[in-house]
Amino acid sequence: MKILITGANGQLGNCMRNAVERASHNAQRTTHDEYIFTDVAELDITNADAVAKIVKDNDVKVIVNCAAYTNVDKAESDAEFAEILNAKAVRNLADAMKANDGTLIHVSTDYVFGGSQGNTPRTESEPTNPTGVYGLTKLHGEQQIEESGVKALIFRTAWLYSEYGKNFVKTMLNLTSTKPQLKVVFDQVGTPTYAQDLADAIFSIIENRQMDGNEGIYHYSNEGVCSWYDFTKSIAEIAGNNECDIQPCHSDEFPSPVTRPSYSVLDKTKIKDTFGISVPYWTDSLKKCIQNINNHA
């Protein structure tokens, strides 16, 4: 079976490469799937004809869409392109998979829920209410998939980080090692997600042929709950950056064009029950990521 990965040079795309590479050294592996890794240089997913051609030419049966417009603040002033990449391009992928009787695996976000909705972990069936362009365009992407009629699995995630690209963990590793003091918001709560854990879950579902009959929306983040302040304190502690005085502050001290979710914990019951997936605790995964960053420094 041939599987197409879009956004292959991003955080999740690189982690999918890792999962595939590890599996290639497994002598007990029974599947012999071929993964085709593409980023914008190899495939412009906003071009419907290009998407249809690569799917047809390679008889692609699964697309894992790791591509997205993810700059939450910038999306407010770049709404047109965010809509193209997060919704219209997703429809291109969905239509191509529908035409080839394949499955689309798509990554969405906690931002589809928008602002404050209490402090109970979000389930997949809760009503959506995005408060910014990013969340709205990602919701539109989900809706495009549904309207297309394609077989699809949508994974909503949150607070994604990894060894790759720009993300909160790498930023805070730098700041806590160079700044004497740092203020970090404590009134926004969620769960960090190590992109490698999400990639491993997606790879496992493909490898074990669990897609058919399990189509739908699923939530995936690491286990546990913390604020951005708690997250930063853990990053600094694990890295040994003990000289930085990290202080909690309110989110209104850092004005943003977007109202970010104040409580954004995702309920993972459905994905664990459906696929038998074990979800790591967030600090355990954070330690692994920082260790990997240090090993490659």
HUSUL-V759034 format. One record per residue. SS is DSSP state (~ for helix, > for strand, _ for the rest). PSI is psi in whole degrees, -180 to 180 (none if undefined). D_FIRST is the distance of its C-alpha to the first C-alpha in Angstrom with 2 decimals. Layout:
ss psi d_first
SS PSI D_FIRST
SS PSI D_FIRST
This chain:
ss psi d_first
_ 140 0.00
> 132 3.79
> 128 6.56
> 128 10.08
> 123 13.09
> 159 16.46
_ 38 19.77
_ -18 18.45
_ 2 22.09
_ -173 23.38
~ -56 24.00
~ -37 20.86
~ -44 18.64
~ -37 20.35
~ -32 19.98
~ -39 16.19
~ -45 16.45
~ -45 18.67
~ -43 16.41
~ -42 13.56
~ -43 16.39
~ -43 17.99
~ -30 15.03
~ -18 14.76
_ 5 18.30
_ 111 17.76
_ -23 18.54
_ -2 17.82
_ 132 14.15
_ -18 12.30
_ 154 8.60
_ 56 7.30
_ 152 4.81
> 123 6.21
> 131 8.52
> 110 10.79
> 125 14.12
_ 146 16.67
_ -169 20.17
_ -29 22.84
_ -32 23.57
_ -28 20.17
_ 120 19.61
_ 103 22.39
_ -9 20.91
_ -7 24.38
_ 104 23.87
~ -39 22.25
~ -41 22.02
~ -41 20.30
~ -47 17.63
~ -38 17.19
~ -47 17.10
~ -34 14.40
~ -45 12.09
~ -46 13.23
~ -32 13.37
~ 1 9.81
_ 53 8.38
> 131 7.32
> -17 6.50
> 133 8.12
> 130 11.16
> 109 13.27
> 101 16.68
_ 3 18.91
_ 141 21.31
_ 159 24.66
_ 113 28.37
_ 1 29.70
_ 98 33.33
_ -46 35.09
_ -45 38.59
~ -29 37.82
~ -28 35.92
~ -32 39.33
_ 2 40.54
_ 42 37.25
~ -36 36.25
~ -47 35.15
~ -36 32.50
~ -40 31.37
~ -41 30.89
~ -47 28.96
~ -37 26.47
~ -14 26.31
~ -58 26.42
~ -42 26.20
~ -35 23.21
~ -39 21.45
~ -37 22.25
~ -44 20.68
~ -43 17.31
~ -45 17.87
~ -39 18.92
~ -40 15.99
~ -38 13.54
~ -44 16.09
~ -27 16.29
_ 14 12.62
_ 46 12.65
_ -173 10.40
> 135 11.63
> 125 13.80
> 119 14.76
> 142 18.16
> 123 20.88
> -159 24.42
> 156 27.80
~ -19 30.87
~ -11 32.88
~ -17 32.14
~ -19 34.87
_ -138 37.45
_ -160 40.84
_ 127 42.61
_ 41 41.74
_ -175 43.33
_ 41 42.17
_ 135 39.81
_ 138 36.11
> 130 34.12
_ 165 32.03
_ -25 29.25
_ -4 31.68
_ 148 34.48
_ 142 35.65
_ 154 34.61
_ 66 37.33
_ 144 36.33
_ 2 39.38
_ 172 38.10
~ -44 36.10
~ -54 33.12
~ -38 32.80
~ -43 33.49
~ -34 30.85
~ -37 28.20
~ -41 29.39
~ -37 29.17
~ -44 25.49
~ -43 24.96
~ -36 27.07
~ -39 25.18
~ -46 21.95
~ -43 24.00
~ -29 25.71
~ -25 22.59
_ 9 21.53
_ 152 17.86
> 124 16.06
> 148 16.59
> 126 17.45
> 125 20.26
> 111 21.46
> 133 25.06
> -180 26.28
_ 151 29.57
_ 50 31.42
> 137 28.39
> 165 29.24
_ -173 27.85
_ -10 28.84
_ 146 27.60
_ -161 29.42
_ 131 32.35
_ 173 32.65
~ -43 35.42
~ -47 35.19
~ -37 35.50
~ -45 38.28
~ -29 40.20
~ -41 39.86
~ -49 41.61
~ -42 44.20
~ -15 45.21
~ -11 45.78
~ -18 47.88
_ 140 49.68
_ -30 52.67
> 150 51.91
> 137 49.05
> 132 48.97
> 139 45.81
> 140 45.51
_ -3 45.78
_ 17 45.76
_ 122 42.02
> 139 40.06
> -153 36.36
_ 122 33.80
_ 149 32.28
> 118 28.52
> 119 27.10
~ -29 23.95
~ -36 22.44
~ -43 22.93
~ -44 21.15
~ -42 18.20
~ -38 18.07
~ -46 18.23
~ -45 15.35
~ -42 13.18
~ -41 14.48
~ -42 13.71
~ -48 9.96
~ -38 10.13
_ 7 12.36
_ 49 10.56
_ 9 13.82
_ -51 13.11
_ 128 14.04
_ -9 17.82
_ 23 18.46
_ 149 18.47
> -169 21.47
> 136 23.27
> 151 23.51
> 136 25.82
_ 119 25.10
_ 173 27.71
_ 166 29.25
> 156 31.98
_ 176 35.59
_ 140 37.72
> 166 39.61
> 170 41.28
~ -33 40.65
~ -49 43.88
~ -41 42.69
~ -48 39.41
~ -42 41.45
~ -41 43.85
~ -41 41.05
~ -48 39.52
~ -41 42.97
~ -45 43.78
~ -39 40.63
~ -12 41.12
_ 21 44.84
_ 75 45.98
_ -5 49.08
_ -19 51.48
_ 128 50.11
> 104 51.90
> 120 49.22
> 141 50.85
> 148 49.52
> 169 50.18
_ 151 49.63
~ -25 46.91
~ -7 49.67
~ -14 50.76
_ 81 47.65
_ 138 47.78
_ 148 44.49
_ -7 43.83
_ 137 41.34
_ 108 42.21
_ 152 39.74
_ 133 39.03
_ -29 41.74
> 111 39.80
> 48 36.03
_ 131 34.84
> 137 31.67
_ 121 31.54
_ 11 28.43
~ -45 29.26
~ -47 26.55
~ -35 23.55
~ -43 25.11
~ -38 25.88
~ -44 22.59
~ -2 20.18
_ 33 22.75
_ 136 22.53
_ 125 25.54
_ 122 26.75
_ 154 28.90
> 145 32.40
~ -37 32.83
~ -32 35.38
~ -43 33.36
~ -36 30.43
~ -42 32.96
~ -43 34.46
~ -45 31.15
~ -47 30.53
~ -38 34.11
~ -42 33.99
~ -40 30.95
~ -44 32.80
~ -37 35.89
~ -26 34.09
_ 7 32.81
_ none 36.07
